[in-house]
């Protein structure tokens, strides 16, 4: 697979007809729901492989709790990190920090965990299945009790989204929302009901490998062959339309409780 230009990849967000733009709007909505329902007081938010920050920055801009949120966006591509940094400044979000670093390393989140909001968007579609499961396990270190993880994953066959939901359920996360498979893209939100583990320093949670646009990532290459340590299971640009979708919703719609679906039994391997 040819090396992808992850800066140019963000251009699809500018076209509201693209699947990426529709997925972005759904993720922004789930961020706002998480902020609406979060505990009072200061909040922490982190974003893995944050790209140009279109989800977190846009959702925080104008939100009633934006001043409560201290956020760290971690992005390896310096061009995308610069766009995210400029967007945060333009939106007046002085408590949003953009770090140019490898988002797979736990050290990038030191001092920010456990976080009340964890974004893992545009990540699970660029690694092996084993590394997806491994990263879900590390969310018990990244996420605070009653915090929310919002994540995305392409629905290439075989669709891994239901399995990812099971992996979260097996580690103490309640499913809050999952996108309709008919959309053609996957996204979900989960609330952590367990006790966070201390952040393990110096660990690589996953290897970012990219993906084929039609068939998805290589499914069986795994970081676990390099370091077989998995946390234990528990019983683009500045031309964003900053949350324009909000204007089309009724005033009370942001405060509707997230719908849950029945939990499936966890499949053990």
C-alpha positions in Angstrom: 0.0 0.0 0.0 1.3 3.4 -1.0 2.2 5.7 2.0 -0.9 7.9 2.6 -0.7 11.7 2.9 -2.6 12.2 6.2 -2.8 15.9 5.7 -4.5 15.6 2.3 -6.8 12.9 3.7 -8.5 15.5 5.9 -9.8 17.4 2.8 -12.8 15.1 2.6 -14.1 16.7 5.8 -14.8 19.9 3.8 -17.4 18.1 1.7 -20.6 17.4 3.8 -21.6 14.7 1.3 -18.7 12.5 2.3 -18.9 9.6 4.8 -16.0 11.2 6.7 -18.0 14.5 7.2 -21.1 12.6 8.3 -19.0 10.5 10.8 -17.3 13.7 12.1 -20.7 15.3 12.8 -21.8 12.1 14.7 -18.6 12.1 16.8 -19.0 15.8 17.6 -22.5 15.1 18.8 -21.3 12.4 21.1 -18.6 14.6 22.5 -21.3 17.2 23.3 -23.5 14.6 24.9 -20.5 13.4 27.0 -19.8 17.0 28.2 -23.5 17.6 28.9 -23.6 14.6 31.2 -20.2 14.9 32.8 -19.7 15.5 36.5 -19.5 19.2 37.6 -16.1 20.8 37.9 -12.8 20.6 36.0 -12.7 17.9 33.2 -9.8 16.4 31.3 -10.0 15.2 27.7 -7.4 13.4 25.5 -7.4 12.6 21.8 -5.3 9.8 20.2 -4.1 10.5 16.7 -6.0 13.7 16.8 -5.3 14.8 13.2 -6.4 18.4 12.7 -8.6 18.3 15.8 -11.9 18.8 13.9 -13.8 16.7 16.4 -12.6 18.0 19.7 -12.0 21.6 18.9 -15.2 22.1 17.0 -17.3 20.4 19.8 -15.7 22.5 22.5 -16.1 25.8 20.6 -19.2 27.5 22.0 -20.0 24.6 24.4 -21.2 25.8 27.8 -18.5 23.7 29.5 -15.6 24.6 27.3 -13.9 26.5 30.2 -14.1 23.4 32.4 -12.2 21.3 29.9 -8.4 20.9 29.8 -7.6 18.9 26.7 -4.5 17.3 25.1 -4.6 16.4 21.4 -1.7 14.1 20.3 -0.8 14.0 16.6 2.4 12.8 14.9 2.1 14.7 11.6 3.4 18.2 12.3 1.2 19.7 9.5 -2.0 18.4 11.0 -0.8 19.3 14.5 -0.3 22.9 13.4 -3.8 23.1 11.9 -5.3 21.8 15.1 -3.2 24.3 17.1 -4.3 27.2 15.0 -8.0 26.0 15.1 -7.9 25.9 18.9 -6.4 29.4 19.1 -8.9 30.8 16.6 -11.7 29.3 18.7 -10.3 30.9 21.9 -9.7 27.5 23.5 -6.6 28.4 25.6 -6.9 25.1 27.6 -6.5 22.9 24.5 -2.9 21.7 24.1 -1.7 20.1 20.9 1.3 17.9 21.2 3.3 16.7 18.2 4.1 13.1 19.3 3.5 9.5 18.8 -0.1 8.9 20.0 0.6 5.2 20.5 2.9 5.8 23.5 1.4 6.0 26.9 3.9 8.7 27.9 2.1 11.2 25.6 -0.8 11.3 28.1 1.2 11.6 31.3 -0.5 14.0 33.7 -3.8 13.8 31.8 -5.1 10.5 32.9 -7.5 9.2 33.9 -9.5 11.5 31.5 -13.2 12.2 31.5 -13.3 12.1 27.7 -11.1 9.9 25.6 -11.2 10.1 21.8 -9.9 7.2 19.7 -11.2 8.3 16.3 -9.5 7.4 13.1 -7.3 4.9 15.0 -8.9 1.4 15.1 -9.1 1.2 11.3 -5.3 1.5 11.0 -4.1 -1.4 13.1 -4.4 -5.2 13.4 -7.4 -6.8 15.3 -5.0 -7.8 18.1 -3.8 -4.3 18.5 -7.4 -3.0 18.6 -8.1 -5.3 21.5 -4.9 -4.3 23.2 -5.7 -0.6 22.9 -9.2 -1.2 24.3 -7.5 -2.7 27.3 -5.4 0.4 27.8 -8.5 2.5 27.8 -8.9 1.3 31.4 -5.8 3.4 32.2 -6.7 6.3 30.0 -10.4 6.8 31.0 -11.8 8.0 34.4 -14.6 6.2 36.2 -17.9 7.5 34.6 -15.8 8.9 31.8 -16.6 8.4 28.1 -14.6 6.8 25.3 -15.7 7.8 21.7 -14.2 5.7 18.9 -14.5 5.0 15.2 -13.8 2.1 13.0 -14.5 1.4 9.3 -17.1 -1.4 8.6 -15.0 -3.4 6.1 -16.1 -7.0 6.0 -15.9 -8.8 8.3 -17.3 -6.0 10.4 -15.2 -5.7 13.6 -17.5 -3.1 15.3 -19.6 -5.6 17.2 -16.5 -7.4 18.5 -14.9 -4.1 19.6 -18.1 -3.4 21.6 -17.7 -6.8 23.3 -14.1 -6.0 24.1 -15.2 -2.8 25.8 -18.0 -4.5 27.6 -15.5 -7.1 28.9 -13.4 -4.4 30.4 -16.1 -2.6 32.4 -17.5 -0.2 29.8 -21.3 0.3 29.3 -22.3 0.9 25.7 -24.1 4.2 25.2 -24.4 4.5 21.5 -23.4 2.8 18.3 -23.9 4.1 14.7 -26.3 2.4 12.3 -24.4 -0.2 10.1 -26.4 1.2 7.2 -24.3 4.4 7.4 -21.3 2.5 6.1 -19.0 3.8 8.8 -18.7 2.8 12.5 -18.6 5.0 15.6 -19.6 4.4 19.2 -19.5 5.8 22.7 -18.9 3.8 25.9 -18.9 4.9 29.6 -16.4 3.4 32.0 -17.9 1.9 35.1 -14.8 0.4 36.6 -11.8 1.8 38.6 -9.0 3.2 36.4 -5.7 1.5 36.5 -2.5 3.6 36.9 -1.0 4.7 33.5 1.8 2.3 32.7 4.8 4.4 31.5 6.9 3.6 28.5 4.4 1.4 26.7 3.5 1.3 23.0 -0.3 0.5 22.9 -0.4 -0.1 19.1 1.4 0.2 15.8 -0.3 2.5 13.3 -0.1 0.7 10.0 -2.6 2.6 7.7 -5.3 0.7 5.7 -6.5 -0.1 2.2 -9.5 2.1 1.4 -11.6 -0.9 0.3 -10.4 -3.8 2.4 -9.2 -2.1 5.6 -6.0 -2.8 7.6 -4.0 -6.0 7.7 -5.9 -7.9 10.3 -3.4 -10.4 11.7 -0.1 -8.5 12.1 0.2 -7.7 15.8 2.2 -5.6 18.2 1.6 -8.5 20.6 4.3 -10.5 18.7 6.7 -7.7 19.7 5.6 -7.3 23.3 2.9 -9.7 24.6 1.6 -7.6 27.4 -2.1 -7.0 27.4 -4.1 -5.4 30.3 -6.3 -8.0 32.0 -9.9 -8.3 31.2 -12.4 -6.8 33.7 -15.9 -8.7 34.9 -8.5 20.3 6.8 -8.2 22.9 7.5 -9.6 25.9 9.4 -12.7 25.9 7.1 -14.7 23.8 9.4 -18.4 24.5 9.8 -18.1 24.5 13.6 -21.0 22.3 14.7 -23.4 23.8 12.2 -25.4 20.6 12.6 -26.4 21.9 16.1 -28.6 24.6 14.5 -30.8 21.9 12.9 -31.7 20.3 16.2 -34.3 21.1 18.7 -33.1 23.0 21.9 -33.6 20.0 24.1 -32.2 17.3 21.8 -28.6 17.6 23.2 -29.9 16.6 26.6 -31.7 13.5 25.7 -30.1 10.5 27.5 -28.1 8.3 25.2 -29.9 5.2 24.2 -28.5 1.9 25.3 -28.9 -1.4 23.5 -29.0 -4.8 25.3 -25.5 -6.0 26.2 -24.4 -9.1 24.3 -22.6 -11.9 26.1 -18.8 -11.4 25.8 -17.2 -13.9 23.6 -14.0 -15.3 25.1 -11.2 -16.5 22.9 
